[in-house]
Amino acid sequence: MIRKLMAGVAIAAVAAMGASAETYVLEGKKVWTGTGAGMIENGVVVIRDGVIAAVGPSTTPKPEGATVISAEWVTPGLISAFSRTGIIEVDAEDSTNDAVAAMSGFSASLDASDGFNPDDTAVDVSRLGGVTRVAVAPQPSTNLFAGQGFIADTSGAQDTDIKSDAFTFITLGEGGAGLAGGSRPAAWAQLRAAFEDARAYPTRYIAGGEGDVLSRRDAEALAPAARGRQLILIDARSASDLNAVMDLAESNRNLKFAILGADEGWRVADRLAKMKIPVIVDGFSNLPSSFSQLAATQENAARLSKAGVPVAIVNLDDSTHLARLMTQIAGNAVANGMDWDEAMKALTITPAAIYGLSGYGILAPGAHADVVAWDGDPLEVTTNADAVFIDGEQQDMTSRQTALRDRYLSLDKKDRPYAYVKP
Amino acid sequence: MTRRNWAALAAGAIFLAACGGSGEGDGPAIKPFTPNEPFSPNPYPSTYEAFPNAPVLITHATILDGEGAKIEDGSLLLQNGKISAIGKDLQAPEGATVIDAAGRWVTPGIIDNHSHLGAYPSPSVSAHQDGNEVSGPVTSEVWVEHGVWPQDPGFGRALAGGVTSLQILPGSANLFGGRGVTLKNVPARTVQGMKFPNAPYTLKMACGENPKRVYGYGNGSFPGGAPFSRMGNMAGYRAAWIKAAEYKRKWDKYSAEGGEMPARDLELDTLAGVLAGEILVHMHCYRADEMAQIMDMSKEFGYKVTSFHHAVESYKIADKLADYGACSSMWADWWGFKMEAYDGIPENIPMVANAGACTIVHSDSDIGIQRLNQEAAKAWADGKRVGIDIPIETAWEWLSLNPAKSLGIADRTGSLKPGKMADVVIWSGNPFSVYTKADQVYIDGALMYDRNDAAFRPVRDFELGQPGEGDMK
């Protein structure tokens, strides 16, 4: 049954290739909308002109001439709330790694989107895993301030839709202590001084003065965040570090925060919930890998979610090449007590909300048509994406990985070397 | 990326075909490389003994026996630390605990043949980096068991994931990283208390980028020293094997003819043990072409590689690996973090299995080791999508029997064959589902982990008195 449906999908995909702005009807045995419509059994999603035209039961009118794709499951495209996809080809090769700039004189003004390459092979791999958007952050290099993060789609197209300056990324905790000179007090001194520099921009700099921490350009780049006009994403792990961030937030009510890591977040979940600070967690973290993660548990995501904290789930172990494993991590969060619906939201609506992406992460009329057809429950480890749509366009489902696979799938080439097999 | 960075450094047969043995006794003793050595081949012996437990009869379970069979509504009897019987409708002996496992699955315990637990323990602080003796490219004189901290909380997490035995390996900085050690995943005050009784010793070797980067570009100097290139890697291995062969000749001669005792060399003891077929070679090697070079080199010097580790390109030469008889110990999907991992594909594992080559799912990770069943499941499903349809009951061999073979312990564990050690996991459901958890884990017939009973969830010393102590992890 499944195979038959899969074959159907393959044929439809071939027929649809290259046609943009086409009308599609996606039939799913289960359609998870992420809206009040909940989960629709035997549901239908109609895509037209880049947006979702209709979502409903099997009786939903299907436009004439639409390409029909049947799948087990249909969901919104997944959004990785934290990744390095597209700015690193091979981590260990500096020449291909645009995440980190250890020799740069700049910090907060480093714009990660300047390093985005839609041809990076991990972009295709992420898309094939059902990830349609990625929030990409630079890596801190010379101080706490890593720079500007962006949101990109995973089409791999040269005209990839990129939202630059989506957030500023700051590392605190142990990592921040190291970057700032060796201690948490050094990190907080640097943070406070830098915020003052940014708030004093441009006045202080026009007068010929210098910042305590930030150069003119870095102060300019941090100014929107320091004035509450841009999201501040802070990496913090331990309960005490999280409380320190919340103290900062309490005394700067106009600033917008989200927290990355939050391994001990469950210990301060009520305060996070009360302050409405969203967290981006890797649900696999359950080891005392550092003294900032002593109370890490796989139940963190569930406990935070139950306390009312907005939770996004990501893969921090390899956020570049395996951002797509966010589905496995979310599935494990469910196995460790998280409500299934909340786990799906952690991959869709919540990241969209964190970054202010309106009309993403849901299946609803008028929403952007980022949609994935799956061969099963998307959180299940045995499930794969059959078809992916970004802004209403059906995406290519091949990657360098599938090409390598197909070249060597049959090891019986005798007449010519494998280099002549070009799938 | 902390973990991955470690993977970059830390990660880097005599196939005791004893599988199918009687299961009696503790198996072959650790042997000297030459019959009349005047020194002990096993100076740090295991002190592990199975813990007491009443007989356990598990009933109404879906059982994977680990050797390719699946039994629906099956029963499994654990008695005196061994698998006593497997089948349907077994009778409970006097005093047995009977567990109704309806709806649940039972498998052999998972065996991870690539872990650095204890050697790179949690917390990953500077004082805990005991997995690579980076001081030289050839350090076959070091034994990883001398750097394994039994209080690593990671062992307990792996136990909760159904891991009953594991191989701890030195890292992959060196051409010859040192001896590995096979452990039972039981808490103990000493590493000797964890050692798998009479498991053969192993040797960690490494191909490719890590040795040449660590030494060739080491210590901030350029060039640092040898090896600086893959050529240097090969020359380094070969020079060491030549020395080892000469050393072994001296000892063999001394054994046969007496005379003046040769000087002892710890580095060459280990290499001579490999040449004598008593120490199993586990070699970190990503690229297909490098594995082919290594297979030739092993023939040049008369030994065998038991398993290539990481082996992200095994799918390109799975036929050659099958012919040679080496296992591939693989991740489900890691790729791209360095050049030699660039051609990794998610179908590597099923493609290797499909070629008839020995297939193993390994972790090299304190996170990955906690759900190797899921790693196998991903690979299994990715294989199915390209027409490689392997039954789950066969795929489970990637997790227990094949790693047991690669460690020379398959005569004693790795499947649910009567007479073998009762290393058993009861899963809450199909272990190839993300929603399934290990409910109970038995090692040598003793209940060592129970997800639903805090009394059977061990807490290592490091976590005592710390936030989160005893929490559900």
Chai-1 contact restraints between the chains, C-beta under 6 A:
chainA,res_idxA,chainB,res_idxB,connection_type,confidence,min_distance_angstrom,max_distance_angstrom,comment,restraint_id
A,V90,B,M339,contact,1.0,0.0,6.0,A-B,restraint_1
A,D91,B,F337,contact,1.0,0.0,6.0,A-B,restraint_2
A,A92,B,A8,contact,1.0,0.0,6.0,A-B,restraint_3
A,A92,B,K338,contact,1.0,0.0,6.0,A-B,restraint_4
A,F284,B,I367,contact,1.0,0.0,6.0,A-B,restraint_5
A,N286,B,K473,contact,1.0,0.0,6.0,A-B,restraint_6
A,L287,B,S122,contact,1.0,0.0,6.0,A-B,restraint_7
A,L287,B,G154,contact,1.0,0.0,6.0,A-B,restraint_8
A,L287,B,D366,contact,1.0,0.0,6.0,A-B,restraint_9
A,P288,B,S122,contact,1.0,0.0,6.0,A-B,restraint_10
A,P288,B,P123,contact,1.0,0.0,6.0,A-B,restraint_11
A,P288,B,P153,contact,1.0,0.0,6.0,A-B,restraint_12
A,S289,B,S122,contact,1.0,0.0,6.0,A-B,restraint_13
A,S289,B,S124,contact,1.0,0.0,6.0,A-B,restraint_14
A,S290,B,P123,contact,1.0,0.0,6.0,A-B,restraint_15
A,F291,B,P123,contact,1.0,0.0,6.0,A-B,restraint_16
A,L294,B,Q466,contact,1.0,0.0,6.0,A-B,restraint_17
A,L294,B,P467,contact,1.0,0.0,6.0,A-B,restraint_18
A,L294,B,G468,contact,1.0,0.0,6.0,A-B,restraint_19
A,A295,B,P467,contact,1.0,0.0,6.0,A-B,restraint_20
A,A295,B,G468,contact,1.0,0.0,6.0,A-B,restraint_21
A,T297,B,D471,contact,1.0,0.0,6.0,A-B,restraint_22
A,T297,B,K473,contact,1.0,0.0,6.0,A-B,restraint_23
A,E299,B,M472,contact,1.0,0.0,6.0,A-B,restraint_24
A,D317,B,R3,contact,1.0,0.0,6.0,A-B,restraint_25
A,D318,B,R4,contact,1.0,0.0,6.0,A-B,restraint_26
A,H321,B,W335,contact,1.0,0.0,6.0,A-B,restraint_27
A,H321,B,G336,contact,1.0,0.0,6.0,A-B,restraint_28
A,G331,B,V434,contact,1.0,0.0,6.0,A-B,restraint_29
A,A335,B,Y435,contact,1.0,0.0,6.0,A-B,restraint_30
A,A335,B,K437,contact,1.0,0.0,6.0,A-B,restraint_31
A,E380,B,V434,contact,1.0,0.0,6.0,A-B,restraint_32
A,V381,B,Q374,contact,1.0,0.0,6.0,A-B,restraint_33
A,V381,B,A377,contact,1.0,0.0,6.0,A-B,restraint_34
A,V381,B,K378,contact,1.0,0.0,6.0,A-B,restraint_35
A,V381,B,V434,contact,1.0,0.0,6.0,A-B,restraint_36
A,T382,B,A377,contact,1.0,0.0,6.0,A-B,restraint_37
A,T382,B,A381,contact,1.0,0.0,6.0,A-B,restraint_38
A,Q401,B,I345,contact,1.0,0.0,6.0,A-B,restraint_39
A,L404,B,D343,contact,1.0,0.0,6.0,A-B,restraint_40
A,L404,B,I345,contact,1.0,0.0,6.0,A-B,restraint_41
A,R405,B,I345,contact,1.0,0.0,6.0,A-B,restraint_42
A,R405,B,E347,contact,1.0,0.0,6.0,A-B,restraint_43
A,Y408,B,Y315,contact,1.0,0.0,6.0,A-B,restraint_44
A,Y408,B,K316,contact,1.0,0.0,6.0,A-B,restraint_45
A,L411,B,D319,contact,1.0,0.0,6.0,A-B,restraint_46
A,L411,B,A355,contact,1.0,0.0,6.0,A-B,restraint_47
